[in-house]
Amino acid sequence: MATDPQQACFEAGIKFGSLYHQFAGTPVSPTSTRSLETAITESIQNQPHCEAVTVEIDDDAVAADIDHENGYTELSGHLMTVEMRIVYENVTVHTRMEMEDGYPLMKLVDVVDGE
């Protein structure tokens, strides 16, 4: 049986998998970044044990990725930073997705038992 900290980390992984694979490829432009941030945040916060989500899409990076006349690009990890707080039983897990060595790395920031 998994411990509460292990289960909390598992829950965080599920949220990241859902977030990334549900929204990667979504059309995004500099004028739609805020609404997409809100949609992603609200979608992930619906999931069990998710206490907080912060999604920041980089407007300048979105604009730089647009390489055709249609005015949008596809959302991918290099365009956003995500932070989540997952609470399972008495354990709080803080996570972050950010670019590291050219890759959108999802990682545990800390796991606090008894918070």
N, C-alpha and C positions, 0 to 999 in steps of 0.2 A: 504494500500500500504506500502511496506517495505521502510524503510529509506535507504540511501546509506550505512551507516555503517552496518545495518542488512544484506543488500544484499551482501556486501563485505565478511561478515562472512559466509553467506550461500555459496558463491562461494568457499571459503576456505574449507568448509566441503565437498563440491562436489569433490574437487581435492583430498582430503585425502581419501575419500571413493573409488574413482577411483584408486588411487595409491595402496592402501592396497589390495583391492579385485581383482584388475587386476594382481598383481605381487605375492601375497602370494601363496606359493606352487611352484614357479618357481625353477627348479634345480639350485643350486649355489655351486661352489667350490672355494677354495682360489685362483685359477687361473682365475676365471671368474667374480670376484667381481667388478673390475673396469668397465668392459664392461656392466655389469648389472646395475651399478650405472648410467652410461651414458644413457643406454636405458630407464631407469625409468625417469631420469631427462628430456630427450628430449621428451618423451611421454607426461608427465604432462605439460611441457611448451607449448605444442601445444594448450592447452585449453585456452579459453577466460579468460582474466583478470589475467593470471598467468605471473608475471614479472620475477620471479626467483625461482629455486628449487635447493636444495643441498641435495644429498643422499649420506650417508656414510655407507657402509656395513663393519662390523667389521670382518676382516680376521681371527683373532684368534677365535672369537666366531663361525664363519663358520666352521673352522677346528675342533673345539671342538664338534660341532654338528654331524659330520660325524661318523656314527656308523656302517657302512657296507663297504664292499670291493669295491663298485662302485665309491667312491671318491667324492661324493657330498651329500648335504643335501637340504632341501626345505627352501626357503626364508620365514622368518616370522618376525614379528615386533621386536622380541628381538635381531635380528641380525643387525638392522639398525637404524640410526638416520636420520630424515628428517626435513629440514627447507624449508618453502615457503614464498614468498612475493606475495600477491594478491593485485591488484590495481583495484578498481571499482570507476568510476567517480573520485571524489577527496579524496577517502579514501584508505589508505594503511593498510593492515592486515598482520601481521607477525605471523607465526604459527610454531610449532615444534612438532615432534613426537619423544619421547624418553621413555626409560624404567622408570617406576615409580612404586615402590612396586610390582615388578615382572610382570608388565603389560605394553604393548606398548601404552602409553597415548598420544593422539592427543590433542593439546591445543592451544588456542590463547595466543600469547605472548603479543601482543598489537594491538590496533586499533587506527590509527591516522587519524583524520578527517582534511582534508585540507592540507595534505602533498604534 
